[in-house]
Amino acid sequence: MKFAAPGTKSYDFGFLNKKENTMLKAQARPVHLYMEANPNPNSLKFVANFMLAEDGVSFDYPDAESAENSPLAQELFNFAAVRRVFVASNFVTVTKSEDVEWSEVQNIFRDHIKAYLESGQPVVKASFDKDPLFDENDSEVVKKIKGILDEYIRPAVEQDGGAIVFHSFHDGVVKVLLQGSCSGCPSSTVTLKAGIQNLLTRMLPEVKEVEAEGI
C-alpha cells in the first residue's frame, strides 16, 4: 500500500455544516462491470462504469442484518457464500467465505450485480442531515485526523476495495474501523503501522499510535 507523501498543509473545515439528503441509486443504463483482485484473497472488487455512492461516502455491511438500507447488499447476502458487502465510489466489494473458491462464484456475483445495476433499482438508500464524515463536536485534533484520513488514506484504500474509518481518539491513540476488503486482510497490520500510523504521527504530534478497533 503506497501513500502520497503530503507536504505542510492547512485544513479548511468550513464545510462541516454541509447538509445532504440523497438516495443513491443506479439509473437504468448500459452497465460495464469488471473485477479487480486486492490483497485480501477472500474479497473481490466489482467496478462499474458510473458512481454508486457519493464521493467520500462508503457503506459497509458485515452481515445481512446490517444491510437494511441497501437492496443490492440484501440480494447479495442471499448467496450462502457472501460474508460481507461494501459499497463506495463506483464499486461493490464482496467478501466470500473461505471454503468457496472464487472460480466457483465470481461470475455468478458479477452477473447478478450487473443485472441489478441495469434494472435501475436503488443501490443504497441513504439520508444525511449532516456531513457524514465530520461532527461539529469534534475537537480540532480529531478534525485534523479525519481530514488526513479522508485526503490521503481513503483514496489509496479504496483502490483495494475497502475503507479505514475513524472510530475514536484518546490518550494519543487513534482507533479505526476496517471495512470492506480491509477487514480480515492479511496486510492490514502493515497498512495500519507502516502507512497510517507513520503518516499521522509525522503530521500530528498529538498522535502516538494507531490501532484497529474490533479485531
MOGIBEL-V427505 format. One record per residue. N is the residue number from 1. RES is the residue in one letter. PSI is psi in whole degrees, -180 to 180 (999 if undefined). D_LAST is the distance of its C-alpha to the last C-alpha in Angstrom with 1 decimal. Layout:
n/res/psi/d_last
N/RES/PSI/D_LAST
N/RES/PSI/D_LAST
//
This chain:
n/res/psi/d_last
1/M/122/19.9
2/K/138/22.8
3/F/137/23.2
4/A/136/26.7
5/A/112/27.8
6/P/150/28.7
7/G/-174/31.8
8/T/134/32.7
9/K/141/32.3
10/S/150/32.8
11/Y/134/30.9
12/D/113/32.7
13/F/29/30.9
14/G/-11/34.0
15/F/11/32.4
16/L/-24/30.3
17/N/7/32.8
18/K/138/32.6
19/K/140/32.8
20/E/147/32.1
21/N/107/32.8
22/T/151/32.1
23/M/121/31.6
24/L/121/30.0
25/K/160/31.8
26/A/122/33.3
27/Q/150/37.1
28/A/119/39.1
29/R/166/39.7
30/P/135/39.7
31/V/128/36.1
32/H/125/35.2
33/L/127/31.8
34/Y/163/30.4
35/M/144/27.3
36/E/131/25.1
37/A/165/22.8
38/N/177/19.8
39/P/-17/17.5
40/N/113/15.3
41/P/-16/17.8
42/N/3/16.8
43/S/147/17.3
44/L/138/20.8
45/K/126/22.2
46/F/111/25.4
47/V/127/27.4
48/A/170/30.3
49/N/19/33.4
50/F/166/32.8
51/M/137/30.3
52/L/-20/28.2
53/A/153/26.5
54/E/151/27.9
55/D/130/27.1
56/G/-3/24.0
57/V/133/22.7
58/S/159/20.0
59/F/121/19.0
60/D/128/15.7
61/Y/96/16.1
62/P/-11/13.2
63/D/171/16.0
64/A/-35/19.8
65/E/-28/19.9
66/S/-4/18.3
67/A/29/20.9
68/E/-34/23.9
69/N/11/25.0
70/S/100/24.9
71/P/-35/27.6
72/L/-46/26.6
73/A/-40/23.0
74/Q/-42/24.5
75/E/-41/26.9
76/L/-34/24.3
77/F/-10/22.4
78/N/-18/25.7
79/F/127/25.1
80/A/-26/23.5
81/A/-11/21.7
82/V/128/19.8
83/R/-23/16.1
84/R/147/15.4
85/V/137/17.9
86/F/133/17.8
87/V/130/21.0
88/A/154/22.1
89/S/-119/25.3
90/N/29/27.3
91/F/161/24.7
92/V/129/22.6
93/T/128/19.6
94/V/130/19.3
95/T/128/16.5
96/K/168/18.2
97/S/154/17.6
98/E/-21/17.7
99/D/8/21.1
100/V/138/22.9
101/E/147/24.4
102/W/-33/24.7
103/S/-22/28.4
104/E/-28/28.6
105/V/-16/27.0
106/Q/-40/26.8
107/N/-33/30.4
108/I/-47/30.1
109/F/-44/27.2
110/R/-47/29.2
111/D/-37/32.4
112/H/-45/30.8
113/I/-43/29.2
114/K/-47/32.5
115/A/-38/34.6
116/Y/-46/32.5
117/L/-36/32.8
118/E/-25/36.5
119/S/-18/37.1
120/G/9/36.3
121/Q/158/34.2
122/P/138/31.5
123/V/-50/28.2
124/V/135/26.5
125/K/115/28.3
126/A/144/27.2
127/S/123/29.1
128/F/125/28.4
129/D/5/30.6
130/K/170/29.0
131/D/128/27.2
132/P/-15/23.7
133/L/-46/22.3
134/F/152/24.2
135/D/136/25.1
136/E/-18/28.5
137/N/-2/27.1
138/D/143/24.8
139/S/167/25.9
140/E/-37/27.4
141/V/-44/24.6
142/V/-40/22.0
143/K/-43/24.5
144/K/-41/24.7
145/I/-49/20.9
146/K/-39/20.7
147/G/-42/23.9
148/I/-45/22.7
149/L/-42/19.5
150/D/-40/21.7
151/E/-40/24.5
152/Y/-34/23.1
153/I/-46/19.5
154/R/-50/19.7
155/P/-39/22.7
156/A/-43/21.2
157/V/-36/17.9
158/E/-30/19.9
159/Q/-28/22.0
160/D/8/19.1
161/G/24/18.6
162/G/-166/15.6
163/A/149/14.8
164/I/112/13.0
165/V/139/13.8
166/F/135/14.6
167/H/-52/13.0
168/S/165/14.9
169/F/123/16.9
170/H/132/18.1
171/D/42/19.9
172/G/-2/19.4
173/V/122/15.6
174/V/126/14.4
175/K/136/11.0
176/V/159/10.4
177/L/135/8.9
178/L/124/8.7
179/Q/162/11.3
180/G/-135/13.7
181/S/-17/13.9
182/C/-29/11.2
183/S/120/8.5
184/G/6/8.4
185/C/133/11.0
186/P/-27/12.2
187/S/8/13.4
188/S/-35/10.6
189/T/-41/10.6
190/V/-42/14.3
191/T/-44/14.3
192/L/-50/12.4
193/K/-51/14.7
194/A/-27/17.8
195/G/-71/18.0
196/I/-47/16.6
197/Q/-45/16.7
198/N/-40/20.2
199/L/-49/21.4
200/L/-42/20.5
201/T/-29/21.8
202/R/-36/24.9
203/M/-28/25.7
204/L/110/24.8
205/P/-19/25.7
206/E/-22/23.9
207/V/127/20.5
208/K/-29/19.5
209/E/155/15.9
210/V/131/13.0
211/E/154/9.3
212/A/132/6.4
213/E/133/5.8
214/G/8/3.8
215/I/999/0.0
//
